[in-house]
Amino acid sequence: MPTPSTTSLKLDSGTKARVQRLAAARRRSPHWMMREAIEQYVEREEKREQLREDAVAVWTHFQETGLHVTAEDADAWLAKLEAGRKAAKPKCHV
């Protein structure tokens, strides 16, 4: 586990009071609450960034190749999978 480092965080008095009330209700320290909030935020934003990067890559691939699956084919394929049936991936169109 990496060695923790100290970071200063300035909060307005209202937000600080809210964190303190919530920490008391959860029987946690305000420090724990803020650290947990930051970790959850960073994890969520990393996932969003990965989704954005994947979307850009897919769009770029489509622009370069023209390969795509129709919405109807994708819906039919997903319906089979949802029903628990095995289904081959739909074929790409140009």
N, CA, C and O of each residue as an XYZ file, in Angstrom:
376
protein
N       0.854     -1.186      0.000
C       0.000      0.000      0.000
C       0.892      1.238      0.000
O       1.852      1.309      0.768
N       0.584      2.217     -0.857
C       1.389      3.429     -0.917
C       1.353      4.190      0.407
O       0.374      4.122      1.150
N       2.415      4.901      0.681
C       2.483      5.721      1.877
C       1.571      6.933      1.698
O       1.678      7.652      0.704
N       0.671      7.160      2.663
C      -0.221      8.316      2.539
C       0.563      9.619      2.624
O       1.583      9.702      3.309
N       0.079     10.621      1.926
C       0.654     11.960      2.036
C      -0.440     12.913      2.465
O      -1.626     12.662      2.245
N      -0.034     13.991      3.069
C      -0.986     14.967      3.588
C      -1.363     15.961      2.498
O      -0.510     16.453      1.760
N      -2.659     16.247      2.414
C      -3.175     17.248      1.493
C      -4.125     18.145      2.261
O      -4.933     17.669      3.059
N      -4.028     19.423      2.024
C      -4.913     20.377      2.668
C      -6.171     20.538      1.832
O      -6.108     20.572      0.603
N      -7.307     20.636      2.498
C      -8.582     20.795      1.808
C      -9.360     21.903      2.499
O      -9.638     21.816      3.695
N      -9.706     22.929      1.765
C     -10.468     24.035      2.336
C     -11.931     23.881      1.962
O     -12.275     23.751      0.787
N     -12.795     23.899      2.984
C     -14.240     23.783      2.787
C     -14.916     25.018      3.369
O     -14.445     25.593      4.350
N     -16.019     25.417      2.757
C     -16.785     26.498      3.376
C     -17.417     25.955      4.652
O     -17.561     24.742      4.808
N     -17.786     26.831      5.547
C     -18.254     26.409      6.874
C     -19.508     25.539      6.800
O     -19.675     24.627      7.609
N     -20.384     25.811      5.845
C     -21.592     25.000      5.712
C     -21.289     23.571      5.316
O     -21.848     22.630      5.879
N     -20.399     23.411      4.342
C     -20.026     22.057      3.904
C     -19.294     21.330      5.018
O     -19.527     20.143      5.248
N     -18.411     22.035      5.710
C     -17.669     21.418      6.812
C     -18.631     20.916      7.889
O     -18.459     19.814      8.411
N     -19.634     21.715      8.216
C     -20.621     21.311      9.225
C     -21.414     20.096      8.755
O     -21.706     19.198      9.544
N     -21.758     20.070      7.479
C     -22.493     18.918      6.937
C     -21.659     17.647      7.044
O     -22.166     16.593      7.430
N     -20.370     17.752      6.697
C     -19.478     16.591      6.797
C     -19.386     16.142      8.252
O     -19.443     14.945      8.536
N     -19.246     17.077      9.161
C     -19.139     16.723     10.576
C     -20.402     16.051     11.094
O     -20.324     15.081     11.848
N     -21.571     16.562     10.694
C     -22.842     15.932     11.124
C     -22.962     14.516     10.577
O     -23.333     13.590     11.298
N     -22.644     14.358      9.292
C     -22.735     13.034      8.679
C     -21.721     12.078      9.295
O     -22.036     10.912      9.533
N     -20.519     12.556      9.553
C     -19.490     11.718     10.171
C     -19.951     11.246     11.552
O     -19.784     10.078     11.902
N     -20.524     12.151     12.321
C     -21.015     11.777     13.648
C     -22.130     10.739     13.544
O     -22.171      9.782     14.317
N     -23.027     10.934     12.589
C     -24.136      9.989     12.409
C     -23.632      8.606     11.994
O     -24.234      7.591     12.343
N     -22.530      8.573     11.251
C     -21.963      7.309     10.761
C     -20.910      6.734     11.711
O     -20.367      5.651     11.491
N     -20.641      7.496     12.771
C     -19.600      7.114     13.730
C     -18.248      6.939     13.043
O     -17.518      5.977     13.281
N     -17.953      7.892     12.197
C     -16.684      7.960     11.473
C     -16.102      9.340     11.698
O     -16.797     10.264     12.122
N     -14.831      9.465     11.412
C     -14.215     10.785     11.515
C     -14.517     11.578     10.251
O     -14.740     10.994      9.190
N     -14.524     12.903     10.357
C     -14.680     13.716      9.154
C     -13.585     13.397      8.126
O     -13.843     13.394      6.922
N     -12.376     13.132      8.599
C     -11.270     12.766      7.703
C     -11.636     11.519      6.901
O     -11.442     11.487      5.686
N     -12.162     10.496      7.567
C     -12.539      9.254      6.880
C     -13.615      9.535      5.837
O     -13.554      9.021      4.720
N     -14.601     10.353      6.206
C     -15.698     10.664      5.290
C     -15.182     11.357      4.029
O     -15.577     11.008      2.916
N     -14.296     12.340      4.210
C     -13.779     13.072      3.050
C     -12.891     12.179      2.190
O     -12.955     12.237      0.962
N     -12.067     11.356      2.828
C     -11.209     10.452      2.062
C     -12.063      9.455      1.257
O     -11.781      9.195      0.087
N     -13.078      8.915      1.876
C     -13.977      7.972      1.205
C     -14.701      8.647      0.042
O     -14.832      8.066     -1.035
N     -15.166      9.868      0.262
C     -15.865     10.605     -0.801
C     -14.947     10.846     -1.990
O     -15.359     10.688     -3.139
N     -13.712     11.227     -1.719
C     -12.761     11.484     -2.802
C     -12.444     10.194     -3.549
O     -12.392     10.191     -4.779
N     -12.232      9.105     -2.827
C     -11.947      7.822     -3.484
C     -13.098      7.393     -4.383
O     -12.875      6.950     -5.509
N     -14.332      7.522     -3.891
C     -15.492      7.148     -4.698
C     -15.631      8.050     -5.918
O     -15.947      7.576     -7.009
N     -15.398      9.333     -5.741
C     -15.490     10.274     -6.857
C     -14.455      9.943     -7.921
O     -14.779      9.891     -9.108
N     -13.210      9.719     -7.506
C     -12.143      9.425     -8.466
C     -12.445      8.128     -9.207
O     -12.262      8.060    -10.423
N     -12.900      7.103     -8.502
C     -13.239      5.837     -9.160
C     -14.350      6.031    -10.193
O     -14.263      5.517    -11.308
N     -15.388      6.769     -9.819
C     -16.506      7.023    -10.740
C     -16.038      7.805    -11.963
O     -16.411      7.479    -13.090
N     -15.232      8.824    -11.747
C     -14.759      9.644    -12.858
C     -13.783      8.885    -13.757
O     -13.746      9.122    -14.964
N     -13.000      7.984    -13.187
C     -12.118      7.148    -14.010
C     -12.950      6.246    -14.925
O     -12.607      6.051    -16.091
N     -14.036      5.702    -14.393
C     -14.927      4.872    -15.207
C     -15.572      5.701    -16.316
O     -15.677      5.243    -17.454
N     -16.002      6.917    -15.988
C     -16.584      7.790    -17.013
C     -15.567      8.116    -18.099
O     -15.899      8.127    -19.284
N     -14.340      8.381    -17.696
C     -13.302      8.707    -18.669
C     -13.006      7.507    -19.562
O     -12.800      7.663    -20.766
N     -12.983      6.300    -18.974
C     -12.751      5.103    -19.780
C     -13.892      4.903    -20.771
O     -13.653      4.530    -21.920
N     -15.122      5.145    -20.345
C     -16.270      5.033    -21.237
C     -16.162      6.037    -22.385
O     -16.448      5.703    -23.535
N     -15.745      7.273    -22.070
C     -15.569      8.292    -23.107
C     -14.481      7.876    -24.094
O     -14.658      7.996    -25.307
N     -13.361      7.388    -23.574
C     -12.269      6.959    -24.445
C     -12.706      5.790    -25.332
O     -12.361      5.744    -26.513
N     -13.466      4.844    -24.762
C     -13.971      3.717    -25.550
C     -14.911      4.200    -26.645
O     -14.862      3.704    -27.770
N     -15.766      5.163    -26.322
C     -16.708      5.688    -27.311
C     -15.965      6.381    -28.450
O     -16.328      6.222    -29.616
N     -14.939      7.140    -28.122
C     -14.142      7.808    -29.157
C     -13.465      6.767    -30.041
O     -13.433      6.920    -31.262
N     -12.926      5.715    -29.442
C     -12.257      4.673    -30.221
C     -13.234      3.956    -31.144
O     -12.907      3.671    -32.296
N     -14.425      3.666    -30.646
C     -15.440      2.998    -31.465
C     -15.876      3.912    -32.614
O     -16.019      3.457    -33.748
N     -16.085      5.191    -32.324
C     -16.492      6.137    -33.355
C     -15.400      6.270    -34.421
O     -15.696      6.309    -35.615
N     -14.156      6.337    -33.989
C     -13.037      6.431    -34.924
C     -12.979      5.181    -35.800
O     -12.774      5.278    -37.010
N     -13.158      4.015    -35.195
C     -13.150      2.766    -35.958
C     -14.277      2.756    -36.988
O     -14.074      2.353    -38.134
N     -15.467      3.202    -36.577
C     -16.584      3.269    -37.511
C     -16.276      4.216    -38.671
O     -16.539      3.888    -39.828
N     -15.723      5.380    -38.365
C     -15.413      6.346    -39.415
C     -14.380      5.783    -40.392
O     -14.447      6.057    -41.590
N     -13.439      5.007    -39.891
C     -12.389      4.448    -40.746
C     -12.869      3.265    -41.580
O     -12.444      3.093    -42.722
N     -13.761      2.446    -41.004
C     -14.147      1.195    -41.673
C     -15.571      1.190    -42.201
O     -15.870      0.487    -43.166
N     -16.456      1.968    -41.581
C     -17.865      1.933    -41.944
C     -18.599      0.738    -41.358
O     -19.807      0.600    -41.549
N     -17.882     -0.133    -40.643
C     -18.516     -1.318    -40.064
C     -19.442     -0.915    -38.917
O     -19.089     -0.093    -38.071
N     -20.632     -1.513    -38.911
C     -21.604     -1.226    -37.871
C     -22.608     -2.364    -37.769
O     -22.683     -3.227    -38.643
N     -23.366     -2.350    -36.700
C     -24.464     -3.295    -36.493
C     -25.729     -2.461    -36.418
O     -25.743     -1.412    -35.773
N     -26.793     -2.914    -37.070
C     -28.042     -2.162    -37.011
C     -28.657     -2.282    -35.619
O     -28.397     -3.243    -34.894
N     -29.463     -1.310    -35.261
C     -30.143     -1.335    -33.971
C     -31.047     -2.558    -33.860
O     -31.153     -3.168    -32.796
N     -31.701     -2.912    -34.973
C     -32.602     -4.069    -34.961
C     -31.822     -5.347    -34.674
O     -32.256     -6.173    -33.871
N     -30.661     -5.514    -35.331
C     -29.847     -6.708    -35.099
C     -29.335     -6.747    -33.661
O     -29.343     -7.796    -33.018
N     -28.896     -5.603    -33.169
C     -28.385     -5.546    -31.802
C     -29.502     -5.851    -30.803
O     -29.284     -6.600    -29.852
N     -30.690     -5.286    -31.001
C     -31.817     -5.543    -30.102
C     -32.201     -7.016    -30.091
O     -32.454     -7.588    -29.031
N     -32.245     -7.628    -31.269
C     -32.605     -9.046    -31.352
C     -31.569     -9.903    -30.634
O     -31.925    -10.837    -29.916
N     -30.309     -9.594    -30.824
C     -29.223    -10.338    -30.178
C     -29.298    -10.198    -28.653
O     -29.191    -11.180    -27.919
N     -29.485     -8.958    -28.199
C     -29.564     -8.727    -26.753
C     -30.801     -9.390    -26.141
O     -30.741     -9.878    -25.012
N     -31.909     -9.412    -26.862
C     -33.128    -10.068    -26.360
C     -32.886    -11.559    -26.155
O     -33.342    -12.131    -25.165
N     -32.176    -12.188    -27.079
C     -31.856    -13.614    -26.931
C     -30.969    -13.832    -25.710
O     -31.214    -14.744    -24.920
N     -29.956    -13.012    -25.552
C     -29.066    -13.156    -24.399
C     -29.822    -12.934    -23.096
O     -29.619    -13.657    -22.121
N     -30.694    -11.932    -23.084
C     -31.479    -11.627    -21.895
C     -32.389    -12.792    -21.525
O     -32.640    -13.038    -20.345
N     -32.885    -13.514    -22.539
C     -33.765    -14.663    -22.309
C     -32.983    -15.904    -21.903
O     -33.564    -16.962    -21.660
N     -31.643    -15.768    -21.831
C     -30.826    -16.887    -21.405
C     -30.435    -17.833    -22.525
O     -29.915    -18.919    -22.269
N     -30.685    -17.425    -23.776
C     -30.327    -18.274    -24.902
C     -28.964    -17.870    -25.432
O     -28.554    -16.715    -25.323
N     -28.272    -18.839    -26.006
C     -27.012    -18.532    -26.664
C     -27.321    -17.933    -28.019
O     -28.247    -18.355    -28.713
N     -26.532    -16.948    -28.377
C     -26.774    -16.279    -29.658
C     -25.444    -15.805    -30.218
O     -24.605    -15.267    -29.496
N     -25.268    -16.010    -31.505
C     -24.066    -15.518    -32.173
C     -24.163    -14.002    -32.280
O     -25.250    -13.445    -32.437
N     -23.008    -13.343    -32.191
C     -22.974    -11.893    -32.356
C     -23.501    -11.537    -33.726
O     -23.268    -12.273    -34.685
N     -24.208    -10.419    -33.843
C     -24.704    -10.008    -35.157
C     -23.547     -9.663    -36.096
O     -22.484     -9.222    -35.658
N     -23.772     -9.868    -37.371
C     -22.746     -9.559    -38.370
C     -22.700     -8.056    -38.604
O     -23.714     -7.359    -38.554
N     -21.480     -7.584    -38.863
C     -21.292     -6.165    -39.151
C     -21.671     -5.867    -40.593
O     -21.483     -6.693    -41.486
N     -22.205     -4.677    -40.799
C     -22.556     -4.183    -42.124
C     -21.607     -3.054    -42.498
O     -20.993     -2.434    -41.630
N     -21.493     -2.796    -43.776
C     -20.689     -1.676    -44.237
C     -21.595     -0.569    -44.701
O     -21.116      0.480    -45.134
